[in-house]
Amino acid sequence: MCQVALGLPLPPVVIQPARRSLPPIVTPASRRLGPLGGRRLGTVSTAMAATQELLLQLQKDNRDGRQRKQELEKLMRGLEAESENLNRRLQDLSERERSLLRRRSQAAQPLQGEAREEARERAERVRKRLEEAERHKEDLEQYNRQLQEQWEELSSQLFYYGGEQQSQKSAEQQLAAQLVTLQNELELAETKCALQEEKLQQGALQTAETWAIFQEQTVVLQEVQVKVMEAAEELDAWQSGQEPCDGQLRGVQYSTESLMEEMARADREMRLFGGRCALAIRCC
């Protein structure tokens, strides 16, 4: 069937000869001709019958061929219809693909705009945090200058301190206790500073400026530590000096208490600033 559809020649039709010979046909003429004439007439009749049978076989094969041709034509029409259907589906799929590409390109533009807006807002937040950190740095520098002035005043008072031995021992004990308190507060501040440093290191890639400000705060704390160590040395040197008087003792106590209050206020400010820095790093 496919050979007829493709225009190829059909296989040759093999005609099988008749297996049985037909009996001779007896006619009045054959009777008049006798046995010999009848034998000849029977041979002719046999050939005609074979030819007729061959003709019938050819007609049958012709009918079968036409029927097969019709079947192949019907099959070809079905294949052509299916091919057209597949072509239409392919065109529909191509159109859908182009539509999806257009929709994706249209959807990508708002997303890019949102990403730029988000980056702009994030940069604005970082700028505000840097401004807050800069203000806090200025406050710490001012507070450091105040502490330095108070410490210089306290050192001058300790240098010129005089009085009775008992008052001197009491002042030494008070100053030693205050020095221990300051050292403890300094250690606590250093611990908090170390914790803040670890938190800031986690966001160092995005908050480099904040980390630089925090390092400057660490330098300020180290300067305070140096001041405390110098005060301890001056206290040791002062223990071998003159005995303090009551007025000078009260002045030193007032200055020391003021210094402790300033240290406590600085600790609260540093604690508040450290929380803000950690929150800023988590937000980034």
Summary of the structure (lengths in Angstrom):
residues: 284
radius of gyration: 58.6
end to end distance: 75.3
largest distance: 187.9
contacts: 748
relative contact order: 0.09
helix: 86%
strand: 0%
